[in-house]
Amino acid sequence: MALKGRDLVSIRDLSPREITDLLSASRKMIPIAEGKKSSNALAGKIVAMAFFEPSTRTRLSFETAVQRLGGRCITIADSGISSMKKGESLYDTVRMLSSYSDAIVIRHPNEGAARLAADASDKPVINAGDGAGQHPTQALLDLATMREAFGTLAGLKVVLLGDLKYGRTVHSLAYALGILGAELVLASPPALRLPDESRSELDQLGVKITEEPDVSRAVRDADVLYVTRIQKERFPDEGEYRKVAGSYRIDASVLASAKPRLIVMHPLPRAGEIDPEVDRTPHAAYFREAFLAVPVRMALLTGVLGAKAG
Ligand code: NCD
């Protein structure tokens, strides 16, 4: 895989072949992620975690991935304690981090921040979420979850439910699913529809897309229901948020008409969109999805750092 030295800012930075190669590589990492096999693939490597926005899974799964592979992390996990609080620019911060580490993982509230970081750094930069922009590594682990459940991605019917406007995980995932031959069903409140640019890009790629705001109808012949949180923090106006808050919730009654093999996914955190009663059904795949973050991020880091897997 020719990922060595490359940035991952947008999911568009990867070809379909590179995505499927990463998914295959990540499968082999599962025993290491589970702690059943040891590896020193990243021995001697330092990965910087630059997180300027809240994160639990993304940062901790990246850190777990590095450490299970024998590497080390340096971390900014609170923008309030870095020198950006004193007025240092993101450019200067990243430029300096790139001289301390071998790769940088960045999360930032501003769309475009990861691109700026990639320009500032001479080491690989991985976007762990830039505002309402992209979250490409989440898309990879979402794809890994679907591929594990169904053995393939082409032909899957995937319902994307919720905040398709501000949800960066959806922006990356919809594109990836599209180029890998899945069919998309968009189910969102009217105010939170997928942005026009994303929709026309998918149309131009020839992706099969329908809109079905009625969730019970949308799930009827779906393989995957991908639920998202309304991204409260991205609304310019609290009043606009209140109009859509709580407008959908997945519970056993919504799933009553679903195929037995339907999987319910969610990048997490959930904030009321999935009733905990769904956790006990065979449909629930979101905790497996959260675990697969580790092997997928291992495969990616190994690739961009040019390390030997295993
Ligand atoms: C997502 C994010 O940060 O975009 N979380 C994650 O990385 N798993 C989704 C969200 O915050 O709703």
Residues whose N, C-alpha, C, O or C-beta is under 5 A from the ligand:
A	BS01	NCD	R57 T58 G129 H135 R168 T169 R229 P267 L268 P269
